[in-house]
Amino acid sequence: MPHDDFQVEPVKGLPETPPEGEVILWQGKPDWWALSKESLNLLWVAGYFVFLAAWRFVTVMDLMPLGQAIWASVPFLFLGAIVLVLLLGIAFAQAHYTVYTITNRRVAMRIGAALTVTLNLPYTQIGAANLDLRKGGTGTIAFDLLGDTRISYLVCWPHVRPWRISPTQPALRCIPDAERIAAMVSEAAEARVSTPQVQRASAIHSAVAAE
């Protein structure tokens, strides 16, 4: 029987059952096609190999018959096609195994195709959420973290804000309906941060006694 790497998850996308009072508001994953274009630069890579084929054709067209000049350029197109298929496969796998979760208390990110990592980002540790909206409604929501929290850019890639390495900003990459999701995050974070934190009376008495 095939082994399900995520069968230990009590709730899809979360390493443990949410505590009492925490409610899942939304779960989703990246759009794999948008991820291939934005994080893997699929169109730029395709253009690069087309340029190489055209350059090869121009340099040899005066040295050999037209047919031979075309065939001399074809290997670059074949190589480009192989690279594009690999990039598409990476994008699809990354999107397939990713689960983004938004609750009334945090943002959770289960990411990674080969090495799975789950990030828990409480709203109290998020300083700002930045939306990069693209055509078609997909977009990326990047989180600016407070405090001394440090996250590895390489471990989290491509689920990070591009070219923000120090500090790394984890991100919900290429999600559909990004504007609505960003508004949901904003409302949930505002409600969570404005909620008063209640302490046990014994803890308060101990703090006063210590002073």
Order of alpha helices (4+ residues) and beta strands (2+ residues): beta-alpha-alpha-alpha-beta-beta-beta-beta-beta-alpha-beta-beta-alpha-alpha
